[in-house]
Amino acid sequence: MTVVSDSNPIIWMRPEKPARGPAPAHSRRQIAAVAIDIADSEGIEAASVRAIAKRLGTGAMTLYRYLPTKEDLYTVMIDEATGFEPQEPTGDLRADLTTLARRRRQIFLRHLWLAPLLATRPIMGPNFMRGMERDLAVLAGCGLGMDDTIHVLNLIHSWVSGAVQAELTERATANQSGLDRHAWRLRMEPYLKSLLETGEFPHLSRMVQTSEIGEADERFANGLAIILDGIEARFATATGKDGSRRPVGDTGGGAPSARRAKGQPTARSSTTE
């Protein structure tokens, strides 16, 4: 694999106002807000420099002074759309993670183009950094150490992103085909019934007979509840054999160095906002 190094500093490291020449007539945030409005109503591909310039009543070439590349444009759009909402830690791990997950989902549903763009790589703009600081503080307030905090945030962020993208894909497919989930199941029912009658799929037959796939909100809530059950079980405050209480996140394996000595995994990974 060939690694290409880009010597240009990222957009946040470049001054918004040039050292020479006239002062800019628009701010990056203003440009991003217009681009987001276009992307929300017409799709991300419609948010071109030409379309943004037309909305702002300026020339396309003028906007390139602010954001020279499409990557620069997408970077400021993502950070502006993500926004920042404060969240004070309550000490209740389940409640705090629920708030975090639901807030993330609502942002993605408000801007349908955002989740696919964020799936590529994190955009470490000002709002991203504020959001990460908030999330780290929230989990620290619940008693989690840094390693566990990173793993938990990765799990929640990745699951929410995947769940939302599946939801949006289903919605787009329904719009394109004209068949919603219920209509699609009715269409598939004769074929599915013929398979189940062979007796080769007893578990699938039981699922069809006893379960009903809920709407998106219900599916999200159920999936989140299962994940939170697992997180709570892993990090619940435990009572030691001597009656002492161990902090949340201490599963009895000792300090990270001790766990490494025992061969237990301590792999780190980075979170995305």
Order of alpha helices (4+ residues) and beta strands (2+ residues): alpha-alpha-alpha-alpha-alpha-alpha-alpha-alpha-alpha-alpha-alpha-alpha
